[in-house]
Amino acid sequence: MTTSAHSPVPTIVYPARLVRTMDPAVPTAEAIAVRGSTVRAVGSVDELLTYPHAVLDESFADAVLLPGFVEAHGHAGTGNVWQGTYVGFVDRTDPRGRFWPGCRSIDAIVERLQEAEATLDSPDTPLVAWGLDPIYFTEALLSADHLDRVSTTRPVCVNHASGHAYTVNHAALAACGVDATVSTIGVGRDSSGVLTGELHEPAAMALVADVAGDRGLLSVDAESLRIYAQDAVNTGTTTVTDLGSRVLMDDAGVEMYTRTVGEDFPVRMDVFHFGGGSGPVSTTLDADARRLAALREASTEKLRFGNVKLMLDGTLQGFTARVRAPGYFGDQPNGIWNITPEEFHAAFRTFHEAGFLIHVHCNGDQATQLFLDTLEAVLTASPRPDHRHTVTHSQMSTPAQYRRMKALGACANIFSNHIFQWGDQHLDLTMGPDRARRNNAAATAERLGVPFSLHSDTPVTPLGPLRSAMHAVTRRTMSGRVMGEHERISAESALAAVTLGSAYMLRRDHEIGSLEPGKFADMAVLDEDPLAVPPEEMDRIRIRGTVVGGVFHASTIPTDTQ
């Protein structure tokens, strides 16, 4: 808002059914006062109307206002993958509000792909789909043979829900020159050594890059940023991350972000440079760090550069996460390192010494151990107070590892959505009942004083901080089992985790995460108070939209689907 010297900026007083601030000093209020893009005060309506140039606005009089939710592990590819065909097991609603029923069988996947293939004009255009969850199909895995039923001439590439694997047809393998002689780790074979069409982790997935195209969760363009932003509005999220951008070393990539995420963009976005674990590690780490430092200086209130993501291992449900003894439940081989320990140390040291915040993908506890060993070595050589480096996912981190995180000043971004999405599989197939109960141990992190948040890893699971909070509170799997009742946390703690907790590990808790004077006026506008409904109903609360910097943005999700 611009005003002349004779037109003072008004203080807009918004009464609400409840303002829940997440500030222990003033936890609730009946109204909030906003001046420009920031919070002026919270309190009673009568009190706030005493502020100079106060104006009453009853737009939210029957709503519940919370700090805008903060998603500290998401991907702008959320907007991109929906340009492909969804074939996941669970029902999903896309950011435009379209409902996609889950594909509950391999035949259902093939049928949906056949329908999509019939809509393509050019016979040379690859068919790209996403959301596949092979672990749900225990009798058989989707294979190249199944996808040949879709087409024997057109390349077909199906991205797994995790983003860590593809399944492709024989036409795709042939188009990319992949045959039985390939030796890349992660290429799937059956018991006879025949290629199955599965390609696990970045090195193997890169073999079919020419047909996979730019529909993955790490692919981003201006339209995908806008779709991602609307998904944030629909879920009450006012700050998101693009946790792993591969285009920041390219001027055109940076320009795409800066051109798109302007003053009118409906969400704040923190873009993390993918510094290692998604392909060959850069041979110019020092130069990369200098470029990131310059980009950081170009950050705006809506667009933030200067953070780094590194990826150590794969996924539990794909059996590519690196786990310590006693290993996987069925004694499957250990997972895949996506970066060598030596490369990881070099990248971590470089970006740490340059002053960047580093979030490291660690699904298995062996990956967490390498993170901690590296962090200790780097801090010993180059001490840095208040670094807030983060174990992201932290799925199998142990109590001893959480104690060490606390000692080293690290944070944990916990993948609570995994409990629902793959909890049954962790209990029965991947980790077994005892270790699965310890999975995504938010209560342990809280008890030991480790700063933590909860995330969706969207589009791996649906963006929705209220849903992430609910899963941490209930720890219910898809079948309704409770996976580790003693790792449940309270609804209050879960809400704190998706507001101030996430803001803290993005180093933004001084400006977002709670409704306090001087912070940005970023709010989620809800129909109900999340702490006044049963925990299992938190994700059913209707979200009307968000306020970002004092500006309201409306949800596009129809009322009857929320």
N, C-alpha and C positions, 0 to 999 in steps of 0.2 A: 504494500500500500504506500502510495506517495502522497504527501500533504505539503501544503505551503506553510510558511512560518506563521500564517494567521489561522491555519486549520490544524489544531493539535490532533494527534492520533487518539481516537476514542478508546476507551476501555470497555470491551464488550462483555457483559455479564450474562453467562449462560446458566440458568437454573437447570437442575436435572433431578430425576427421581433419586439418584445417588451418584455422587462423584467418589470413586475409589481411587486414591492417589498413589498407592504403593510407597508412600512416604510415612515412616513410623511416627514422625512428629505430628502429622495431621492426617491420619489414615483415611478419613472420610469427610465429606463436606456436602452441602446442599447446592453449591454453585461453584463455578470457576470463572475467573476474569481473565480475558485474553486481550493483550495490547499488541497489535501488529502480529508478529509470528511467534510470540512467546507468551508464557503464562505470567500474568501480573500477580495473581493471588488466588487462593481458594478460601472458602468460608461460607457464611450465610449470605443470602441475597441482600438483606438490609445492610450488612457490613460492607459488601463489595460495591454497593451503589454509592457509598461515601467516597469512593476513589474519584479523583478528578476526571471529568469528561466521561463518566460512566453511562453506558447505554444498555438497556435490558433487551435481551434477545431470547425468546422462549422456544427456539427451534428444537432444543433437546429436553424440553421440560418433562416429557414422559419417558426419557431414555436413561440408561445407566452409562456413565462415562468412566472409562479406564485409560491409563496410559496406553498409547499405541503399542501393540505387540512388536517385538523385535525378533526377527528370524536370523540367527547367527550362522546358520548353515543351510543355504539354499543355492539354487543355480538358475541363472537367467534362461537357461535352456528349457525351463518350465514352459516358457512361451513357445519354444521352438518345437518340442517333441509333439505337441498337439497338432502340428501341421502334418504329422504322419498318422497312421491308423493305430488306435489303441487296441491291444489284444491281451491286457492284463487279466488276472484272475478275479480281482476285486472290482466292484462297481466304482466308477469315478465320474465326477462332474468336472468338465473342463472350464477354464477361466471365462468362457463366453456363456456358461450356464447350460451347455448341452450335456445330457446324461448319457453315459456309456455303460451298458451292462457288462459285467465281467464275463470273460470266456472261461467256462468251467471245464472244458475238455479240449483235447488236441483237435478233434473234429470241429469244434466251435471256432477255434483259432483259424483253421484252414478255411472254413466257410467265410469268416469275416474278411480274410485276406483275398479270397476269390472275388468277393463283392467289390473290394477296393481295386483289385487288379482290372476289373471290367471297366472301371471309370477312367483309366489312363489312356491317353490318346496315342502317344508315340510308343512303338514296341521296344524302343531302346531305353525308356525311362525306368530306372530301378524302382521297385516297390519297397518302401521303407516303413516299417511298423515299430512299435515300442510297447514296453510294459510286460513282456513275457516273464513268467515266474516258473521256471522248470521244476522247482522243488515241490510244487503242488501236485505234479503229475508223477506219482510213484511207479505206475505200471510201465510207462514208457516216456522217454524224453522226446520233445519236438526235435526233429532232425532234418537234414537236407532232403531225405526221402519224402518226409511229410510236405516240405515246402515245394517240392517238385510237383505236387498236386495242384499248386497255385500256378506255376509256370515252369516249363522246362527250358525256356529261351530267355525270359526276362529275369535279371538278377533280383532276388528277393532277400532282404536283410531285415531281421527282427532284433531290435535292441532289447536286452533284458531289462527288467524293472530297476535293477541295481545300477545300470549304466556301466557295469564291469564286464559285459560279455555280449556277443552277437550269436545268433543262429542264422545261417544263410543256406540257400539252396545250391545245387551243383552248378547252376548257371553263374552264380555269383563267384564261386570258387574258380571256375574256369576263366571268367572275365578278368580275374585278378592274378591268374597264373599260379594259384595255390593247388598243389597236388600232394601225393603221398610222400614226396621227397622232402617236404618242409620240415625243419627241425626246431622251429620257434616254440618256446615254452608257452603252453596255454592252448595249443591246437588240439581239439578233441578228436579222439579215435575210439573205435569200438575194440572189443577183445581181439579182433583179427587185425587190428592196425589200420582199418579203413576210416577215412575222415568222416566224422559225424555231422559236420557243419557248425559245430560249436567252437567259438573262439573266445577264450577267457583272458581278460586283462589287456592293457594297452598294447603291448608288443604284438600279441596275436591279432587283436582287433585291427591294428594298423594294416594288416595284410590285405584287408578288403576295403580300405578307406575310399577307393575310387567308386565303389557302389554304395557304401554306407552314406556318403554325402555329408551334408551339414545338418542332420536332424537329431544329433545326439544332445545329451544334457549339457555338454561343454561347448556346444555351438550356439552362437548368439548373433543376432542382427537387431536392427532398430525395431522391427515389428515384434520380435520376441521379447524385447525389453518392455514394450508397451503392454503386451499380453501378461507378462509377469507382474507388472505394476498393478493391473486390474485384479489379478488373482490376490495380490496383497490387500487391496481395498476390500475385496469380498470377504476376507478372513480377519479384518481388523488389524492388519499388519502395517505399520507405518515406516519401518526400517527393514530392509532386506539386504542379503549379501549375494554377490555373484562369486561363490567360493571356488575360484579356479578358472580365471580367464586366461586364455592362451593367445590373446591378441594385443596385450599391452606393450609388447616390444615392437609393435607395428604402428606407424603414425595413423594409418587408415582405421585401425581398430580403436585407437584412443579417440579419434575424431567421431567415430560412431557413437561412443558413449557420451561424449561431451555435447554432441549435436542433439541427442535424444533426451538425455536427462537434464532438462533445463529447469527454470524456475517454476514452471507450471506442471512439472512431472508429479504424479500423485503419491510418490513414495521416496524415501531416502534410500540410497543404494551405496553399499560399501563393496568395492570391487577388489578382489584378492588376485594377485598375480600367481599363476600356477608355476611355481619355481622348481618342481621336480616330482616325478612319479607318474607322469602322463606322456611318456616318450623319452627320448634321449635327454639327458641333463645338459643344460647349456654349458658351453665351453667358455662363455664370457660372463661368468657370474658377477664379477666386479663391475663390469660395464652395465649389466642388467640392474644392479643395485643403484648405480648412479642415475640411471634413467628413472627408476621408481622414485628416487628421492626428488627428482625434478617434477615428476607427475604429482607427488604428494603435495607439493607447493601449489599446484593448479587445482586442488580440490575445492569444492563448493559446499554450501549447506546441504545440497541434495545429492551430490556425487563425491564420494571419498575414495582416493587412491592411497597406496602406500602400505598395504598389507600383503602377506604372502601365504600361500597354501602349498604344503608338501604332502605327498601321499606315499605311505609306506607299504600297505598291504591291500588285499582284496576284500571279499565279503564272506561272512559266515555262511549264508545260505547257498553260496556258490562254492564253498569249501576252498576258497582262495585266501581267506584271512590267515595270518600267521599266529598260531596258538602254541602256548607252552604245554608241557606235560601236565595232565595226562592226555592231551590232544583231543581230537575229535571223537565223538561217541562211538562211531563205528570203526575207529582206528584208520580212517582215511588218511592219505598222505597229507602232510602239512601244506599250507598255502603258498602263495607266490609273493616274493618281494618285488614291488614295482620300482624300486630304486635300491642300489646296493648300500650297505651301511656306510661305506666310504664316501659314496656320492652324497648320501644324506647328510653326513657330517659336514662335508664341504659346503653344501648349499645352506644348511642351517647356520653354520658359523658365519658365512658371508652376510646373510640377511639379518642375523642377530646383531652383528657388529655394525651394520649400517643403520640400526635403530628401528627396524620394522617389527611389527607384530606378526607372529607366525602361528598358523593353525595347521596341525598335522593330523592327517587321516590315519587313525589307528583302530581297526576293528578288533583284532586279536590281541591277547595280552602279551604276546611276544613282540608285537609292534609297539605297544605301550612301553615295554621294557627298553626297547631301543631308543624310543623318544626320550625316556628319562635318563638313560646312560649318556646320550648325546647332550641333552640339556645340561646335565651336571658338568660334563667335561667343558662345554662351551662357556658356561657361567664361571667356572673356575679360572679359565683363561681370560675371559672378558666379562667381568661382573657388570650387571645392569639391573638396577632396582626397578621394581614394578614393571616387569616385562610383559606379563600376562600371556605368555605363550600357552597354547591350548591343545589338549588332546581332544580331537574331534571325532565323534562316535563313542569312543571309550567303552565299547560294548563289553569286553571281557576284562577290563581293568580290575585288579584284585585290591583288597583292603590295604595290603602292604604298598601297592603302587599308589593308591590314593594318599596314604600317609607321606609317601615320598613327593607326590605332587604338591602337597601342602608345604613341605619343607623347602621345595625349590621354587615356590611361588607360581606354580602352573594352575591352569583352569581346566575344567572338563565340560565339553559340550556333549550331552548324553542323548542318544538316539532312542527316545522313549517310544516313538511310533513303531519301532521294530518289535516291541513287545506284542502289540496287537497283530501286526502284519505277518510276522514270522515266528511268533512265540511258540505255537504248536510244533512247528518244525524244529525249533531249538530244543524243545523238551524231548521230542521223539527221535530226531534224526541227526542234528548237527552237534549239539553239546551234551545232550543227555539231561535228565531231570535235575541233578544236583548243580551242575555248572550253569544250567539255564536259569535256575532260581537266582543266581548271582549276576545275571546279565543286566546291563544298563542300570548299575547300582546307584541310583540317585540318593537313596537314604544313607548309604555309606559315605558318599561325597559330602552330604550335608552334615552328617554326624562328625566327620573328621575336619570340617571347616574348609573344604576345597570349594572355591567359587565355581558354580556350575549353572548351565542352562539346559534347555531341552529344544530339540530341533526335529525338522521333518526331512531334511535333505531333498526337498522338492526338486524335481518331480519323482524321485524314488518312492516317496510316500506323499500324500496330499499336503500341501501347505495349509496350515491351520493351527496356530499356537494354542487355541483352546483345546483342540484335539490332542496335541502333544502333552498339554498339562493333564488332561483327563487320563491318558494312558499311564503317566507317571503316578497318578493317584490310585487308579484301579488295578493296574498291571494285569488286565484281563487279555487273554489271547482271543483269536477269532472264534474259537469254539467255546469261549466262556470260562476257561480255566484261569486260575490266578497263578501267575508265574513269579513266585517269590514274594509272599505277603509281607515279609519283613523288610523288603526294599521299597514298599510303598512310602510316598511322602504325602504331606497334607495338601489340601487344595490351596491354602495360603502360600505354601512353599513353592508349589508348582506355578502359581501366577507370578510370584516373585522371579522365578527362573526364566519365564518368557518375557519379562519386562526388564527389570534392573539387572538380572543375571546375565542376560544376553548383551545388554548395553555395556556392562562392565567388561566382558571379554572382547568387545569391539573397541574398548577404550573410549566409550562415548557416554558413560554414565553421568558425566557432568552436564549433558545437554538433552538426553532422552532417557526413557525407562521409568520415569515417575513424573507426577504432576506437581512440580515445585516452582516457586517464583524464579524467573530467569531462564528456565528450560524452554525448549521448543513446545509450542502448543500442539502436540501430537497426541491424538486420542482415538480410541476405538469406541464406536457408538453402538451400544448393545440394547436389546430389548429387556434383558434380565441381568441380575448380578450373578456372576459365576460362583460366588461363595454362598448363594442362597438357594441353589438347586442341588439335587443329589449329584455326586461326582460323576456318575455314569451318564448324566445328561448335559454335561458342560458343553459338549460339541454340538448340541441341538439348539443352543441359544441363537436366535436370529441376530445377524450382524447387519446393521443398516448401512455401514460405511465407516469412513475414517475422517478425522480432521488432521491435516498435516500443515504445520506452520500457520494454524488459524483458518485454513481453507477446507471446507467440507468436500468429500468425494463419496459418491453414492455407490453402493453395491449393485452389481448387475445380476445377481442371483435371484431368481423369482422367489417370492415370499414362501410359496408352498413347497419349495425344495430345501429350505434351510432348516 
